[in-house]
Structure formats: C-alpha cells, structure tokens
Amino acid sequence: MTHASLKLHEPVGDDVKTTTCYMCACRCGIKVHLKDGKVRYIQGNPDHPVNRGVICAKGSAGIMQHYSPARLTKPLLRVGERGKGEFKEIEWDEALALATRWLGEIRRRNPDELAFFTGRDQSQALTGWWAQQFGTINYAAHGGFCSVNMAAAGMYTFGGSFWEFGEPDWEHTRYLMMFGVAEDHDSNPIKLGLGKLKQRGAKLLAINPVRTGYAAIADEWLGIRPGTDGLFVGALIQELLRNDWIDFDYLVRYTNAHHLVVRHPGGADDGLIARDADGKPLCRTRDGQTAQADAIDIAPVIVGEYTLPDGRRAVPAFQLFAERFLGAEYSPEQAAAQSGIDAATIRRIAKEIADAAFREEIRLPVRWTDAWGRTHDEMIGRPISLHAMRGISAHSNGFHTCRMLHSLQMILGAIDTPGSFRYQPPYPKGVPPANRPGKARKPDGTLDAGPLGYVHAPEDLLVDAQGNPRRIDKAFSWQHPLAVHGMLQSVIANAVAGDPQRIDTLFLFMANMSWNSAMNTTGTRRMLVEKDADGAYKIPRIIYVDAYASEMVEFADLVLPDTTYLERHDCISLLDRPISDADSASDAIRHPIVAPDRDVRPFQDVLLDLGTRLGLPGCLREDGSARYPGGFAQYMVEHERAPGVGLLAGWRGRDGLREGTGEPNPQQLERYKEHGAFWHAAVPVAGRYYKMANRDYLEWARGLGFVGSTHAQVIELYSERLQRFRLAAQGHGAVQPPERERGRVARYFDPLPFWYAPFEWEQTDLDRYPIAAITQRPMFMYHSWGSQNAWLRQITARNFLYIHPQTAQALGLRDDDWAWVESPHGRIRVPVRCHNGTEPGTVWSWNAIGKKRGAWKLAANAPESQQGFLLNHVITELLPPREDGYRYANADPVTGQAAWFDLRVRIEKATDEVEVQPHRIEVTRA
C-alpha cells in the first residue's frame, strides 16, 4: 500500500466533531470521529494553534479514557466505615439534598468550616468564584504541590512565568537550556519547538538528574544533583559578571538594576528603593545627578555608593546583586562540590551562553514603539532561551532558585527579546498582579475578593490578631506568605490536627489525596479515618467528586460522579490557565460530543446547582430565581467578572463582532463550535517582543482587556516587596510576624535570590540517607492518570526504581533485583533497573504508576498493584519538630510549594519476598 492511498483525514464514521483534549494540560485541539453515536477515533486538529494537528499517545488514547471500566456510574453514599469502600447507590436528588444540607449548615454557621480544594482540574475560574460566593477562605487548586514556586517566582519578578505564561522563541533561539522539565506538560508544543531547533542546529542543553524524554535528544545532558540547580546557576552568573558578559543596556532599560537602594542597617527604610516626593524611584546618573529612574535619555550608573539629597547612603540594585554573586559561595568550584557538575564545565557553559547571547545577536527589521513613545527601526535580541518546570520548583529552596534563573535571563537581556524567553498573552501582568486574596466577608456572606491572589505587603496576609494562620492550609500566613496557589498537600494533616482550626467538610474535586497526590500516602490514609475520643471522625464529612473509581473514592462519605471530558462543557479561559502562544492570544471550549450512558453529571453543572440550592448570591437573580438554569454552558456565556469581561474572549457583543471585551453573546458557543472550538487573535507584528515595554503590544492588550494601561512593566532584579517582609520581621511596620516566625521570615525574604540547602537535607542524617530520590512524569501518562487506560497501560503497567550502574554495583544490585528504599519516614520494597542516564547520587521512578489493589477497577492481579509502587509512601508532609515541638510543612518557606524532590533515602538489597508492597508497607514515623 502506498502512502497516497492512506486516507488519513477522512472520517472513519458518520460524524466528526472538534473539541479540546483533556488528557494533559497541553489542551490540544482534537477531532473526534463518531459512528452510531459512539466514539471511534481521535485525531489532532491541524487548524488548532496549540498542536497544529500533532497528537500524542495520551490524546489518541482519550477514547479509552472515555470508555474506561473505572468510570463511576451513580452517586454513592457511604454505609460502612470510612475507608472500607462500602456504599449504596442513591439518586441525584437525594445526593444534592444531602450536600445542600451539609453545606448550608456550614454557611450559616461559619463558611470557613468548608475546605473546598480541587485537584488537576482546568476550571479554576469557576471553582474559585464559587468558593468566593460561598464565603470560605479555604479554597485552592493543585498548584501548591505542583509548580507554585515557578509561578510565584516569575510573577513576583517579571510578571510572567515559564510554561503556561511563556515559551522559548522557537523560531530564533540558538541555545536552549532546559531545567527539570516535566515531560507530560505541554508536550506537543515542546516537541514541535524542539523539532525546529534541531532543524536549525541550535543547541539543546538539558540540566536534570535524569536523562529521559526531551533530555534524551539533547545535544548535552548535565546530570545535576537534585536541589542544587541554584548553585549551578549562581556560578554561571558569577562567570558572566567576572567577564562583563552582561547586557547593561537591557538592565537599565527594562529592569530596576539601576534603582538606588537605601543602605541604612537597622533602619525602617533599609533595603527600600529611594524615591522622590511623588514616589518615583531614583537613580544616579553618570554626571553625578540624582534623577527619576524611569526618565528617558539619561545615563544611569549601576555600581557604586552614593549620598542621596537627604543625606542617606544608597547603592544601585545591581551593585548589591554583583556583591552577592561575586562571593566565594557562588564560585564554580563551590557549585561543583554540591551539584556534581565540574567547575570547568560550568565555565564552559557560561562562555557558550554568552557567545550565543552576544556574538550571535539577532536583529529583526521590525519597526516598533516603546512605552515611552520612542520609535525603533529594529528589534535586537539575545538568542539564548531558558525553560524550566517542576524539577526546579518542587524543592524547599525552589522559589529562590527560580528567581535565580530569571536573574540569569535578565543579565543576558533574554526576557522577551528575539531568540529568548517570550511572554504569552495575557502576560505580562503587574509585578505582581493586582488581585489580592480575599480576607473578609461582605454582608451577603461572600468574600471581598477571590480566595487566591497575590500578597503585596504584610497587611494582605490572612492571619489573626496574634499573627496565626487563618486558612486551614496555612497559605498566606507568616509561615508561607506568597502561597499564591494555596497548599492542598497540607489540608488533611492540618484538619485532623485541628491546626489552626477544625473544619466540618472537606469538599474535593479530582484530588486523589489518599494516594499519588499525598505526601506520606500511608499516613494520609490513616488520617482520613482517624477519630476523636468520642468516636467521631476528625474530618466529619468528605464529599468527593471524580469521574473514576480512584483510591480517594473509598474515603468519601458522599461521592458525586463526574462525566468524562467528551460529555460536558469546559472553558479554557484567559482568566484561568491560558493556551496562548507568544504570537497570539487563544482560548477554547469543550462541549458534549456524546451523551453520558451512566447516571452522572458534569461537576461544573453540579456546582452551580448547589450554589442555587444554597442561595449563593452569584447563583441567584434579584427575584431569587436561578441565574444559570442552563448550567455551566450558560455561565460560560453570561458570567462577567467585570463589565464586558467574561470567561471567553471570542465573538463577544450582541452581534458577536467584538474580541476580548464586550457584552455577552447568546450565540457565542455556536461560534466557537463553528471555528474548531477555539478563538485565536494574533499579536500585531510590531508588538511581538519587549511586551513589558512595547506600546504596540500594550495598546493591543489593553483593547482586549488584558492590561489596564500602556505603562511599562518594570522587571525586578531586586524585590522591594520581599524586603518589606524582611523589615517587618526586623520589627518595622504596623504588621509584624509573631516572635517565633521572625527569624524564618528575615532569612528567606531576601530581596535578592540565594541558594540554601533544602530543609530535609539539613534535618536528615545524610550519612545514613545519602541518596536523593525523585519521580519523573512519563510523557505518555499525564500525572499518570492514564495508568488505568487500556492503551496507555500497554506502554507502562509497572515501574522500577532506576539507579546508575555504578551505584547499583556498589550496593550489590542488578537488573530486576528487589531492594528496600528507606527514608526517615518509612520504607517500601521495589524492583530495580540500572539506567546510565541517572545522576549517580540519585534514584528515580515513574510517578503514580503504582495503584492500590482494587482501585480503578483494575484486576486483583494487575501489575500496577502487584509490582508498581509509589515513592510517596516514604515522603513526609511535615518537617521534624523544632525545639518547641512545632512542625512546619515540608515546603518552601516563601510559597508553600511541596518539597517532593528533597527526599533522601538509603537502599539495600532485599533477599526475601518477590512482590512489591505498596499495599503492605512497613512504615516508621518520624
């Protein structure tokens, strides 16, 4: 058969519908082929801006996700002991009446007794709004245990972030550095981009403890030790500083490197940026004058110490930056000792990226106007790009490591210039964005703002009069002030401990907290069934929503079954997790391709129904009737966050002719369906780079409602906001931390990034536990959801602990041997495989392949439960106790990011049984 006879794009059935994939966070466009109302085939949509027709194993296997035997079929009410999986089927009317009664009692008594937390859903614009209407501060999504360090570090530094808020310049980059990139995220655009790089001969450098996936095709792989990336990057910065490989013009034009910082040790203004009477930041010019730092046509200095007109001493921010990174602690030799990457390699990489940035400078003949009104005839760029993901983020030092990556980008002039990292609309936002987390309830019971947001100052924290946390997860407290995504991983332990308070109901959506979404899986399963002295569960009620019979179902008191993604409406909104690329803004929808064949309902519809039954203000009209009787589809079209600003940006206005903003259009969803289920608006050519200070872009973005003004967004090499928290810890300001938190805040709220050893390393006997243990995401299973998918299971139905051959030999291990993996918190028995692409001091495994026996409707002898395992069983959600007995979360002190990858273990050969034991685990608790 010849290729010409393969009719790849002809329908295989009697109908083809376009929608958006849900098999990972990539959210590609797909075409679903139907026959007799049944799904027969899924292919990529070649017209879609995200994947341009490319489809991966996950996407094509969506058909098996849709027809999975693990699908729930009916609402369930617990009849036995929690955790035994004993339920009776009930009707929806009974289920919703029961949920309404439980939630109604809470709202009348104290809305904060509801902890509403969602997992890896893509409807946070709805769920966060619903929590605000209910009035609970205790809401968050999964970002706190995924990549909040990445998001927060970027948003508090340059108003964007890696991954969903930005991308490398695939067309022009000549040198791409990838740090800790998860292979299951954004996989199709990355694969398309890497293909372009390979065709052009650009260099791909992978810095990761493990060489798999993208790193397997890298031109060079550096097997770094987990948690030491900050030292490696700091050493690169030192080499660039020592050799004057710095884009000084970029720093002065787009960052606060030249802003004068007050030097007044012990004073209330120490470390703050010097400002004039109007609050404008000041700089020093080469002719010895003090001037406004944002003035045009001045020549600021960026080093030295100066006297301000009022007599105070001040230095440019860059001076402080240089003083830090020229210190001995960031020498290549010091970094080599910790990271495992030798000093000569560090120096070579520094020279390579400097050569790429400065000797291969890009000049595009595109005329553009900056935010100050100056016209430029060309766009000058540094073709060096950085991309990073969860491997950098999931450490207790991750926030500052991420900021260090952004500092490296800044000094190279490599943020949103040709060839470098690029913002994706609607970013850049403010540094940080304006929305703060809600703190108080209004007379109608709603929160005064959404429950998540960006803390700007100590006054924004959610703490009581004594400075103690108010939220059940302790986000936005002095313990984790910038926890912009919340801390889902802490909810269960805190709720059981009643710290900082007890809750009544835990309402979970797609959060498998009793298994692979739990740090300390065994302990979490015990906590979910823990009772008080009176025999009552310490978490009185658990409502769980999922489409599948996951491990979490057996711990629910009430189960509300969701649909699959092919049976419901969804909104991929610019207000949520955008799918834009650097050259365009995009959003998309899902819509029902087929009708459910089970007694299930879309969770979005259920949530709005519950809101109506509870009388939540946003869910009712003035006459008391339901505002959205048509469910989520109606909400997607009619709901407005502000006048003219809705969830979808395309085909707005009554006539459907407006973009970005405009009144609701009743035919909006029909227009989306007609256009492949997505909307796409190109950025003007003159606005595609320097978006933080490009008038052409900013005017376009303001027209679409993305930004409020065309003023330049200043990138922050030096963070005055972090310094304000440090000053509070030093006794300055109206809002100060409790005494027990002062030292912690003062240390970790450094206005400049720095490296420190992960907390678990400092509190673990590293001689006994010398090996780092991490997990990787398999490209073919997004967060390993697909490990109950009939097609994807054929790729991997069991996992191994991968170990470098030299390390294995030293431990007496060979392929297919069994070994004990022990941490200070427990131990599990696992099968071993040797892998040359593993850093010798590290072991790793695919995440979440292991399943509990009986879950997901898998057979009792399924490899996932007989031979698969979870490293989660030996990870702890709490650090060892302080001297006073208090235990902090095992998390970053700035953002609350779960420190999954700080785990240290010891390994020894097992000589007895031949079965892995995720279901019979020997556990020792710290």
Summary of the structure (lengths in Angstrom):
residues: 926
radius of gyration: 26.9
end to end distance: 64.0
largest distance: 85.0
contacts: 3461
relative contact order: 0.15
helix: 30%
strand: 20%
